[in-house]
Amino acid sequence: MPKASTKRYYRIDRREVHFLKFILEGYSGVAVMRTLDPQNGFVVLYVSPGCEKEVDMILSDLKGQIRIEKAELLEREGL
């Protein structure tokens, strides 16, 4: 039975939502991003099983270019 994807919630610079989505799409099958609140930059990443470290590396590299922070409150609320 395949594992389920992992949800990760982030707040990013709202002007960079499309940029992050574009970057993630370049890594086919690693993660899918959904925008929860475009005005405030809240997004959720559905990370494919086994791709967690790769997503961590991608986001770590991007932190030098755009604001990316974990949205702990959204994660606890399970949106």
PDB file of N, CA, C and O in Angstrom:
ATOM      1  N   MET A   1       0.845  -1.181   0.000  1.00  0.00           N
ATOM      2  CA  MET A   1       0.000   0.000   0.000  1.00  0.00           C
ATOM      3  C   MET A   1       0.894   1.248   0.000  1.00  0.00           C
ATOM      4  O   MET A   1       1.793   1.351   0.834  1.00  0.00           O
ATOM      5  N   PRO A   2       0.663   2.201  -0.924  1.00  0.00           N
ATOM      6  CA  PRO A   2       1.497   3.400  -0.982  1.00  0.00           C
ATOM      7  C   PRO A   2       1.253   4.310   0.214  1.00  0.00           C
ATOM      8  O   PRO A   2       0.142   4.403   0.737  1.00  0.00           O
ATOM      9  N   LYS A   3       2.319   4.975   0.626  1.00  0.00           N
ATOM     10  CA  LYS A   3       2.206   5.942   1.714  1.00  0.00           C
ATOM     11  C   LYS A   3       1.489   7.193   1.222  1.00  0.00           C
ATOM     12  O   LYS A   3       1.484   7.496   0.029  1.00  0.00           O
ATOM     13  N   ALA A   4       0.892   7.904   2.153  1.00  0.00           N
ATOM     14  CA  ALA A   4       0.226   9.167   1.820  1.00  0.00           C
ATOM     15  C   ALA A   4       1.257  10.291   1.792  1.00  0.00           C
ATOM     16  O   ALA A   4       2.312  10.199   2.419  1.00  0.00           O
ATOM     17  N   SER A   5       0.940  11.333   1.068  1.00  0.00           N
ATOM     18  CA  SER A   5       1.827  12.490   1.041  1.00  0.00           C
ATOM     19  C   SER A   5       1.786  13.193   2.400  1.00  0.00           C
ATOM     20  O   SER A   5       0.837  13.041   3.170  1.00  0.00           O
ATOM     21  N   THR A   6       2.826  13.954   2.668  1.00  0.00           N
ATOM     22  CA  THR A   6       2.945  14.705   3.912  1.00  0.00           C
ATOM     23  C   THR A   6       2.549  16.149   3.649  1.00  0.00           C
ATOM     24  O   THR A   6       2.987  16.744   2.664  1.00  0.00           O
ATOM     25  N   LYS A   7       1.722  16.716   4.521  1.00  0.00           N
ATOM     26  CA  LYS A   7       1.341  18.126   4.389  1.00  0.00           C
ATOM     27  C   LYS A   7       2.312  18.978   5.188  1.00  0.00           C
ATOM     28  O   LYS A   7       2.631  18.674   6.337  1.00  0.00           O
ATOM     29  N   ARG A   8       2.776  20.053   4.556  1.00  0.00           N
ATOM     30  CA  ARG A   8       3.635  21.026   5.233  1.00  0.00           C
ATOM     31  C   ARG A   8       3.107  22.422   4.927  1.00  0.00           C
ATOM     32  O   ARG A   8       2.861  22.772   3.773  1.00  0.00           O
ATOM     33  N   TYR A   9       2.940  23.202   5.973  1.00  0.00           N
ATOM     34  CA  TYR A   9       2.373  24.541   5.836  1.00  0.00           C
ATOM     35  C   TYR A   9       3.470  25.594   5.958  1.00  0.00           C
ATOM     36  O   TYR A   9       4.342  25.507   6.822  1.00  0.00           O
ATOM     37  N   TYR A  10       3.409  26.596   5.070  1.00  0.00           N
ATOM     38  CA  TYR A  10       4.410  27.657   5.057  1.00  0.00           C
ATOM     39  C   TYR A  10       3.754  28.999   4.801  1.00  0.00           C
ATOM     40  O   TYR A  10       2.660  29.098   4.246  1.00  0.00           O
ATOM     41  N   ARG A  11       4.468  30.024   5.227  1.00  0.00           N
ATOM     42  CA  ARG A  11       4.116  31.388   4.846  1.00  0.00           C
ATOM     43  C   ARG A  11       5.291  31.905   4.036  1.00  0.00           C
ATOM     44  O   ARG A  11       6.439  31.864   4.479  1.00  0.00           O
ATOM     45  N   ILE A  12       4.985  32.391   2.844  1.00  0.00           N
ATOM     46  CA  ILE A  12       6.023  32.921   1.975  1.00  0.00           C
ATOM     47  C   ILE A  12       5.632  34.328   1.550  1.00  0.00           C
ATOM     48  O   ILE A  12       4.487  34.747   1.724  1.00  0.00           O
ATOM     49  N   ASP A  13       6.583  35.043   0.999  1.00  0.00           N
ATOM     50  CA  ASP A  13       6.291  36.367   0.456  1.00  0.00           C
ATOM     51  C   ASP A  13       5.214  36.187  -0.611  1.00  0.00           C
ATOM     52  O   ASP A  13       5.405  35.432  -1.564  1.00  0.00           O
ATOM     53  N   ARG A  14       4.097  36.867  -0.458  1.00  0.00           N
ATOM     54  CA  ARG A  14       2.962  36.648  -1.364  1.00  0.00           C
ATOM     55  C   ARG A  14       3.299  36.935  -2.816  1.00  0.00           C
ATOM     56  O   ARG A  14       2.662  36.400  -3.724  1.00  0.00           O
ATOM     57  N   ARG A  15       4.300  37.779  -3.037  1.00  0.00           N
ATOM     58  CA  ARG A  15       4.717  38.085  -4.411  1.00  0.00           C
ATOM     59  C   ARG A  15       5.500  36.937  -5.035  1.00  0.00           C
ATOM     60  O   ARG A  15       5.764  36.948  -6.237  1.00  0.00           O
ATOM     61  N   GLU A  16       5.873  35.944  -4.223  1.00  0.00           N
ATOM     62  CA  GLU A  16       6.692  34.829  -4.695  1.00  0.00           C
ATOM     63  C   GLU A  16       5.930  33.502  -4.788  1.00  0.00           C
ATOM     64  O   GLU A  16       6.538  32.457  -5.020  1.00  0.00           O
ATOM     65  N   VAL A  17       4.622  33.538  -4.610  1.00  0.00           N
ATOM     66  CA  VAL A  17       3.821  32.307  -4.654  1.00  0.00           C
ATOM     67  C   VAL A  17       3.992  31.604  -6.000  1.00  0.00           C
ATOM     68  O   VAL A  17       4.222  30.396  -6.046  1.00  0.00           O
ATOM     69  N   HIS A  18       3.881  32.345  -7.077  1.00  0.00           N
ATOM     70  CA  HIS A  18       3.994  31.731  -8.409  1.00  0.00           C
ATOM     71  C   HIS A  18       5.410  31.220  -8.662  1.00  0.00           C
ATOM     72  O   HIS A  18       5.596  30.180  -9.294  1.00  0.00           O
ATOM     73  N   PHE A  19       6.400  31.950  -8.170  1.00  0.00           N
ATOM     74  CA  PHE A  19       7.790  31.527  -8.337  1.00  0.00           C
ATOM     75  C   PHE A  19       8.027  30.180  -7.655  1.00  0.00           C
ATOM     76  O   PHE A  19       8.602  29.273  -8.256  1.00  0.00           O
ATOM     77  N   LEU A  20       7.587  30.048  -6.400  1.00  0.00           N
ATOM     78  CA  LEU A  20       7.784  28.790  -5.678  1.00  0.00           C
ATOM     79  C   LEU A  20       7.047  27.646  -6.370  1.00  0.00           C
ATOM     80  O   LEU A  20       7.586  26.546  -6.494  1.00  0.00           O
ATOM     81  N   LYS A  21       5.841  27.896  -6.812  1.00  0.00           N
ATOM     82  CA  LYS A  21       5.079  26.859  -7.520  1.00  0.00           C
ATOM     83  C   LYS A  21       5.820  26.424  -8.788  1.00  0.00           C
ATOM     84  O   LYS A  21       5.886  25.234  -9.093  1.00  0.00           O
ATOM     85  N   PHE A  22       6.369  27.379  -9.516  1.00  0.00           N
ATOM     86  CA  PHE A  22       7.129  27.096 -10.738  1.00  0.00           C
ATOM     87  C   PHE A  22       8.356  26.233 -10.421  1.00  0.00           C
ATOM     88  O   PHE A  22       8.636  25.266 -11.130  1.00  0.00           O
ATOM     89  N   ILE A  23       9.077  26.580  -9.370  1.00  0.00           N
ATOM     90  CA  ILE A  23      10.271  25.817  -8.984  1.00  0.00           C
ATOM     91  C   ILE A  23       9.888  24.383  -8.623  1.00  0.00           C
ATOM     92  O   ILE A  23      10.531  23.437  -9.078  1.00  0.00           O
ATOM     93  N   LEU A  24       8.854  24.218  -7.815  1.00  0.00           N
ATOM     94  CA  LEU A  24       8.444  22.874  -7.399  1.00  0.00           C
ATOM     95  C   LEU A  24       7.963  22.035  -8.579  1.00  0.00           C
ATOM     96  O   LEU A  24       8.193  20.826  -8.614  1.00  0.00           O
ATOM     97  N   GLU A  25       7.303  22.660  -9.536  1.00  0.00           N
ATOM     98  CA  GLU A  25       6.853  21.927 -10.719  1.00  0.00           C
ATOM     99  C   GLU A  25       8.036  21.417 -11.535  1.00  0.00           C
ATOM    100  O   GLU A  25       7.919  20.417 -12.243  1.00  0.00           O
ATOM    101  N   GLY A  26       9.171  22.100 -11.438  1.00  0.00           N
ATOM    102  CA  GLY A  26      10.380  21.666 -12.133  1.00  0.00           C
ATOM    103  C   GLY A  26      10.943  20.366 -11.575  1.00  0.00           C
ATOM    104  O   GLY A  26      11.674  19.652 -12.261  1.00  0.00           O
ATOM    105  N   TYR A  27      10.602  20.065 -10.334  1.00  0.00           N
ATOM    106  CA  TYR A  27      11.000  18.812  -9.694  1.00  0.00           C
ATOM    107  C   TYR A  27       9.797  17.875  -9.744  1.00  0.00           C
ATOM    108  O   TYR A  27       9.152  17.623  -8.726  1.00  0.00           O
ATOM    109  N   SER A  28       9.511  17.379 -10.895  1.00  0.00           N
ATOM    110  CA  SER A  28       8.308  16.591 -11.158  1.00  0.00           C
ATOM    111  C   SER A  28       8.079  15.489 -10.124  1.00  0.00           C
ATOM    112  O   SER A  28       8.934  14.631  -9.904  1.00  0.00           O
ATOM    113  N   GLY A  29       6.908  15.537  -9.499  1.00  0.00           N
ATOM    114  CA  GLY A  29       6.505  14.488  -8.578  1.00  0.00           C
ATOM    115  C   GLY A  29       7.011  14.622  -7.158  1.00  0.00           C
ATOM    116  O   GLY A  29       6.672  13.799  -6.308  1.00  0.00           O
ATOM    117  N   VAL A  30       7.817  15.642  -6.875  1.00  0.00           N
ATOM    118  CA  VAL A  30       8.381  15.800  -5.532  1.00  0.00           C
ATOM    119  C   VAL A  30       7.349  16.379  -4.571  1.00  0.00           C
ATOM    120  O   VAL A  30       7.186  15.888  -3.454  1.00  0.00           O
ATOM    121  N   ALA A  31       6.655  17.425  -5.012  1.00  0.00           N
ATOM    122  CA  ALA A  31       5.660  18.072  -4.153  1.00  0.00           C
ATOM    123  C   ALA A  31       4.673  18.847  -5.014  1.00  0.00           C
ATOM    124  O   ALA A  31       4.987  19.290  -6.119  1.00  0.00           O
ATOM    125  N   VAL A  32       3.484  18.993  -4.476  1.00  0.00           N
ATOM    126  CA  VAL A  32       2.449  19.813  -5.100  1.00  0.00           C
ATOM    127  C   VAL A  32       2.118  20.921  -4.117  1.00  0.00           C
ATOM    128  O   VAL A  32       1.958  20.674  -2.922  1.00  0.00           O
ATOM    129  N   MET A  33       2.016  22.139  -4.621  1.00  0.00           N
ATOM    130  CA  MET A  33       1.724  23.279  -3.762  1.00  0.00           C
ATOM    131  C   MET A  33       0.311  23.775  -4.010  1.00  0.00           C
ATOM    132  O   MET A  33      -0.151  23.846  -5.148  1.00  0.00           O
ATOM    133  N   ARG A  34      -0.362  24.114  -2.930  1.00  0.00           N
ATOM    134  CA  ARG A  34      -1.700  24.708  -3.002  1.00  0.00           C
ATOM    135  C   ARG A  34      -1.682  25.992  -2.186  1.00  0.00           C
ATOM    136  O   ARG A  34      -1.184  26.008  -1.060  1.00  0.00           O
ATOM    137  N   THR A  35      -2.217  27.053  -2.742  1.00  0.00           N
ATOM    138  CA  THR A  35      -2.279  28.331  -2.043  1.00  0.00           C
ATOM    139  C   THR A  35      -3.528  28.365  -1.176  1.00  0.00           C
ATOM    140  O   THR A  35      -4.640  28.174  -1.667  1.00  0.00           O
ATOM    141  N   LEU A  36      -3.337  28.611   0.116  1.00  0.00           N
ATOM    142  CA  LEU A  36      -4.457  28.684   1.050  1.00  0.00           C
ATOM    143  C   LEU A  36      -4.967  30.111   1.202  1.00  0.00           C
ATOM    144  O   LEU A  36      -6.174  30.341   1.275  1.00  0.00           O
ATOM    145  N   ASP A  37      -4.045  31.065   1.251  1.00  0.00           N
ATOM    146  CA  ASP A  37      -4.392  32.473   1.441  1.00  0.00           C
ATOM    147  C   ASP A  37      -3.404  33.315   0.642  1.00  0.00           C
ATOM    148  O   ASP A  37      -2.320  33.626   1.135  1.00  0.00           O
ATOM    149  N   PRO A  38      -3.763  33.688  -0.588  1.00  0.00           N
ATOM    150  CA  PRO A  38      -2.820  34.416  -1.437  1.00  0.00           C
ATOM    151  C   PRO A  38      -2.459  35.804  -0.909  1.00  0.00           C
ATOM    152  O   PRO A  38      -1.359  36.291  -1.170  1.00  0.00           O
ATOM    153  N   GLN A  39      -3.349  36.436  -0.184  1.00  0.00           N
ATOM    154  CA  GLN A  39      -3.072  37.772   0.344  1.00  0.00           C
ATOM    155  C   GLN A  39      -1.974  37.762   1.402  1.00  0.00           C
ATOM    156  O   GLN A  39      -1.200  38.713   1.515  1.00  0.00           O
ATOM    157  N   ASN A  40      -1.914  36.682   2.172  1.00  0.00           N
ATOM    158  CA  ASN A  40      -0.926  36.585   3.248  1.00  0.00           C
ATOM    159  C   ASN A  40       0.189  35.583   2.961  1.00  0.00           C
ATOM    160  O   ASN A  40       1.086  35.402   3.783  1.00  0.00           O
ATOM    161  N   GLY A  41       0.138  34.935   1.806  1.00  0.00           N
ATOM    162  CA  GLY A  41       1.209  34.031   1.402  1.00  0.00           C
ATOM    163  C   GLY A  41       1.206  32.680   2.090  1.00  0.00           C
ATOM    164  O   GLY A  41       2.256  32.046   2.198  1.00  0.00           O
ATOM    165  N   PHE A  42       0.053  32.223   2.558  1.00  0.00           N
ATOM    166  CA  PHE A  42      -0.015  30.913   3.201  1.00  0.00           C
ATOM    167  C   PHE A  42      -0.234  29.833   2.146  1.00  0.00           C
ATOM    168  O   PHE A  42      -1.160  29.907   1.338  1.00  0.00           O
ATOM    169  N   VAL A  43       0.645  28.824   2.173  1.00  0.00           N
ATOM    170  CA  VAL A  43       0.569  27.722   1.216  1.00  0.00           C
ATOM    171  C   VAL A  43       0.723  26.402   1.959  1.00  0.00           C
ATOM    172  O   VAL A  43       1.216  26.358   3.086  1.00  0.00           O
ATOM    173  N   VAL A  44       0.295  25.336   1.310  1.00  0.00           N
ATOM    174  CA  VAL A  44       0.527  23.991   1.829  1.00  0.00           C
ATOM    175  C   VAL A  44       1.240  23.208   0.735  1.00  0.00           C
ATOM    176  O   VAL A  44       0.887  23.288  -0.442  1.00  0.00           O
ATOM    177  N   LEU A  45       2.246  22.454   1.146  1.00  0.00           N
ATOM    178  CA  LEU A  45       2.950  21.566   0.226  1.00  0.00           C
ATOM    179  C   LEU A  45       2.540  20.138   0.550  1.00  0.00           C
ATOM    180  O   LEU A  45       2.573  19.717   1.706  1.00  0.00           O
ATOM    181  N   TYR A  46       2.157  19.409  -0.470  1.00  0.00           N
ATOM    182  CA  TYR A  46       1.881  17.984  -0.339  1.00  0.00           C
ATOM    183  C   TYR A  46       3.130  17.278  -0.854  1.00  0.00           C
ATOM    184  O   TYR A  46       3.344  17.166  -2.061  1.00  0.00           O
ATOM    185  N   VAL A  47       3.945  16.808   0.077  1.00  0.00           N
ATOM    186  CA  VAL A  47       5.242  16.227  -0.255  1.00  0.00           C
ATOM    187  C   VAL A  47       5.074  14.728  -0.488  1.00  0.00           C
ATOM    188  O   VAL A  47       4.508  14.014   0.339  1.00  0.00           O
ATOM    189  N   SER A  48       5.574  14.273  -1.625  1.00  0.00           N
ATOM    190  CA  SER A  48       5.479  12.854  -1.969  1.00  0.00           C
ATOM    191  C   SER A  48       6.309  12.008  -1.012  1.00  0.00           C
ATOM    192  O   SER A  48       7.357  12.448  -0.539  1.00  0.00           O
ATOM    193  N   PRO A  49       5.842  10.791  -0.726  1.00  0.00           N
ATOM    194  CA  PRO A  49       6.588   9.899   0.169  1.00  0.00           C
ATOM    195  C   PRO A  49       8.024   9.699  -0.326  1.00  0.00           C
ATOM    196  O   PRO A  49       8.262   9.435  -1.504  1.00  0.00           O
ATOM    197  N   GLY A  50       8.965   9.831   0.599  1.00  0.00           N
ATOM    198  CA  GLY A  50      10.367   9.642   0.265  1.00  0.00           C
ATOM    199  C   GLY A  50      11.053  10.875  -0.297  1.00  0.00           C
ATOM    200  O   GLY A  50      12.252  10.836  -0.572  1.00  0.00           O
ATOM    201  N   CYS A  51      10.323  11.965  -0.474  1.00  0.00           N
ATOM    202  CA  CYS A  51      10.891  13.184  -1.064  1.00  0.00           C
ATOM    203  C   CYS A  51      11.082  14.303  -0.046  1.00  0.00           C
ATOM    204  O   CYS A  51      11.370  15.440  -0.421  1.00  0.00           O
ATOM    205  N   GLU A  52      10.926  13.995   1.223  1.00  0.00           N
ATOM    206  CA  GLU A  52      10.991  15.017   2.261  1.00  0.00           C
ATOM    207  C   GLU A  52      12.340  15.735   2.289  1.00  0.00           C
ATOM    208  O   GLU A  52      12.387  16.961   2.385  1.00  0.00           O
ATOM    209  N   LYS A  53      13.431  14.980   2.205  1.00  0.00           N
ATOM    210  CA  LYS A  53      14.763  15.595   2.244  1.00  0.00           C
ATOM    211  C   LYS A  53      15.005  16.472   1.022  1.00  0.00           C
ATOM    212  O   LYS A  53      15.620  17.534   1.126  1.00  0.00           O
ATOM    213  N   GLU A  54      14.529  16.035  -0.122  1.00  0.00           N
ATOM    214  CA  GLU A  54      14.700  16.827  -1.340  1.00  0.00           C
ATOM    215  C   GLU A  54      13.953  18.155  -1.233  1.00  0.00           C
ATOM    216  O   GLU A  54      14.475  19.197  -1.631  1.00  0.00           O
ATOM    217  N   VAL A  55      12.739  18.117  -0.698  1.00  0.00           N
ATOM    218  CA  VAL A  55      11.971  19.351  -0.510  1.00  0.00           C
ATOM    219  C   VAL A  55      12.679  20.259   0.496  1.00  0.00           C
ATOM    220  O   VAL A  55      12.739  21.473   0.301  1.00  0.00           O
ATOM    221  N   ASP A  56      13.212  19.679   1.564  1.00  0.00           N
ATOM    222  CA  ASP A  56      13.964  20.471   2.542  1.00  0.00           C
ATOM    223  C   ASP A  56      15.140  21.181   1.879  1.00  0.00           C
ATOM    224  O   ASP A  56      15.396  22.352   2.159  1.00  0.00           O
ATOM    225  N   MET A  57      15.851  20.483   1.008  1.00  0.00           N
ATOM    226  CA  MET A  57      17.000  21.081   0.318  1.00  0.00           C
ATOM    227  C   MET A  57      16.553  22.203  -0.618  1.00  0.00           C
ATOM    228  O   MET A  57      17.195  23.251  -0.679  1.00  0.00           O
ATOM    229  N   ILE A  58      15.474  21.993  -1.337  1.00  0.00           N
ATOM    230  CA  ILE A  58      14.959  23.016  -2.256  1.00  0.00           C
ATOM    231  C   ILE A  58      14.591  24.274  -1.477  1.00  0.00           C
ATOM    232  O   ILE A  58      14.986  25.379  -1.849  1.00  0.00           O
ATOM    233  N   LEU A  59      13.836  24.102  -0.399  1.00  0.00           N
ATOM    234  CA  LEU A  59      13.398  25.254   0.390  1.00  0.00           C
ATOM    235  C   LEU A  59      14.576  25.947   1.065  1.00  0.00           C
ATOM    236  O   LEU A  59      14.606  27.174   1.161  1.00  0.00           O
ATOM    237  N   SER A  60      15.529  25.178   1.525  1.00  0.00           N
ATOM    238  CA  SER A  60      16.718  25.754   2.152  1.00  0.00           C
ATOM    239  C   SER A  60      17.486  26.626   1.158  1.00  0.00           C
ATOM    240  O   SER A  60      17.937  27.719   1.500  1.00  0.00           O
ATOM    241  N   ASP A  61      17.627  26.138  -0.058  1.00  0.00           N
ATOM    242  CA  ASP A  61      18.306  26.915  -1.099  1.00  0.00           C
ATOM    243  C   ASP A  61      17.551  28.201  -1.428  1.00  0.00           C
ATOM    244  O   ASP A  61      18.164  29.237  -1.683  1.00  0.00           O
ATOM    245  N   LEU A  62      16.232  28.131  -1.420  1.00  0.00           N
ATOM    246  CA  LEU A  62      15.421  29.296  -1.780  1.00  0.00           C
ATOM    247  C   LEU A  62      15.346  30.350  -0.678  1.00  0.00           C
ATOM    248  O   LEU A  62      15.030  31.508  -0.952  1.00  0.00           O
ATOM    249  N   LYS A  63      15.633  29.963   0.560  1.00  0.00           N
ATOM    250  CA  LYS A  63      15.531  30.914   1.675  1.00  0.00           C
ATOM    251  C   LYS A  63      16.447  32.116   1.502  1.00  0.00           C
ATOM    252  O   LYS A  63      16.193  33.171   2.083  1.00  0.00           O
ATOM    253  N   GLY A  64      17.500  31.977   0.718  1.00  0.00           N
ATOM    254  CA  GLY A  64      18.371  33.109   0.441  1.00  0.00           C
ATOM    255  C   GLY A  64      17.753  34.101  -0.528  1.00  0.00           C
ATOM    256  O   GLY A  64      18.217  35.236  -0.643  1.00  0.00           O
ATOM    257  N   GLN A  65      16.704  33.675  -1.229  1.00  0.00           N
ATOM    258  CA  GLN A  65      16.073  34.517  -2.244  1.00  0.00           C
ATOM    259  C   GLN A  65      14.694  35.031  -1.846  1.00  0.00           C
ATOM    260  O   GLN A  65      14.328  36.160  -2.176  1.00  0.00           O
ATOM    261  N   ILE A  66      13.934  34.207  -1.139  1.00  0.00           N
ATOM    262  CA  ILE A  66      12.580  34.610  -0.752  1.00  0.00           C
ATOM    263  C   ILE A  66      12.323  34.232   0.707  1.00  0.00           C
ATOM    264  O   ILE A  66      12.988  33.359   1.266  1.00  0.00           O
ATOM    265  N   ARG A  67      11.347  34.905   1.307  1.00  0.00           N
ATOM    266  CA  ARG A  67      10.976  34.577   2.684  1.00  0.00           C
ATOM    267  C   ARG A  67      10.150  33.294   2.682  1.00  0.00           C
ATOM    268  O   ARG A  67       9.131  33.196   1.998  1.00  0.00           O
ATOM    269  N   ILE A  68      10.602  32.324   3.451  1.00  0.00           N
ATOM    270  CA  ILE A  68       9.873  31.066   3.630  1.00  0.00           C
ATOM    271  C   ILE A  68       9.949  30.722   5.110  1.00  0.00           C
ATOM    272  O   ILE A  68      11.037  30.573   5.666  1.00  0.00           O
ATOM    273  N   GLU A  69       8.799  30.598   5.738  1.00  0.00           N
ATOM    274  CA  GLU A  69       8.788  30.207   7.150  1.00  0.00           C
ATOM    275  C   GLU A  69       7.668  29.206   7.390  1.00  0.00           C
ATOM    276  O   GLU A  69       6.605  29.283   6.775  1.00  0.00           O
ATOM    277  N   LYS A  70       7.924  28.270   8.291  1.00  0.00           N
ATOM    278  CA  LYS A  70       6.900  27.277   8.631  1.00  0.00           C
ATOM    279  C   LYS A  70       5.718  27.993   9.266  1.00  0.00           C
ATOM    280  O   LYS A  70       5.890  28.924  10.054  1.00  0.00           O
ATOM    281  N   ALA A  71       4.533  27.555   8.920  1.00  0.00           N
ATOM    282  CA  ALA A  71       3.305  28.119   9.483  1.00  0.00           C
ATOM    283  C   ALA A  71       2.751  27.109  10.480  1.00  0.00           C
ATOM    284  O   ALA A  71       1.820  26.363  10.177  1.00  0.00           O
ATOM    285  N   GLU A  72       3.331  27.096  11.658  1.00  0.00           N
ATOM    286  CA  GLU A  72       2.985  26.114  12.689  1.00  0.00           C
ATOM    287  C   GLU A  72       1.505  26.164  13.064  1.00  0.00           C
ATOM    288  O   GLU A  72       0.884  25.121  13.271  1.00  0.00           O
ATOM    289  N   LEU A  73       0.941  27.358  13.153  1.00  0.00           N
ATOM    290  CA  LEU A  73      -0.457  27.495  13.554  1.00  0.00           C
ATOM    291  C   LEU A  73      -1.381  26.789  12.568  1.00  0.00           C
ATOM    292  O   LEU A  73      -2.306  26.088  12.978  1.00  0.00           O
ATOM    293  N   LEU A  74      -1.137  26.969  11.277  1.00  0.00           N
ATOM    294  CA  LEU A  74      -1.966  26.308  10.269  1.00  0.00           C
ATOM    295  C   LEU A  74      -1.821  24.798  10.358  1.00  0.00           C
ATOM    296  O   LEU A  74      -2.789  24.064  10.165  1.00  0.00           O
ATOM    297  N   GLU A  75      -0.620  24.339  10.648  1.00  0.00           N
ATOM    298  CA  GLU A  75      -0.381  22.906  10.753  1.00  0.00           C
ATOM    299  C   GLU A  75      -1.181  22.313  11.905  1.00  0.00           C
ATOM    300  O   GLU A  75      -1.758  21.233  11.777  1.00  0.00           O
ATOM    301  N   ARG A  76      -1.214  23.017  13.025  1.00  0.00           N
ATOM    302  CA  ARG A  76      -1.970  22.529  14.183  1.00  0.00           C
ATOM    303  C   ARG A  76      -3.470  22.532  13.913  1.00  0.00           C
ATOM    304  O   ARG A  76      -4.193  21.661  14.399  1.00  0.00           O
ATOM    305  N   GLU A  77      -3.939  23.512  13.139  1.00  0.00           N
ATOM    306  CA  GLU A  77      -5.371  23.601  12.847  1.00  0.00           C
ATOM    307  C   GLU A  77      -5.795  22.602  11.783  1.00  0.00           C
ATOM    308  O   GLU A  77      -6.984  22.321  11.631  1.00  0.00           O
ATOM    309  N   GLY A  78      -4.821  22.059  11.040  1.00  0.00           N
ATOM    310  CA  GLY A  78      -5.119  21.048  10.036  1.00  0.00           C
ATOM    311  C   GLY A  78      -5.906  21.551   8.849  1.00  0.00           C
ATOM    312  O   GLY A  78      -6.761  20.838   8.323  1.00  0.00           O
ATOM    313  N   LEU A  79      -5.634  22.757   8.423  1.00  0.00           N
ATOM    314  CA  LEU A  79      -6.334  23.312   7.253  1.00  0.00           C
ATOM    315  C   LEU A  79      -5.922  22.622   5.986  1.00  0.00           C
ATOM    316  O   LEU A  79      -6.411  22.963   4.910  1.00  0.00           O
TER     317      LEU A  79
END
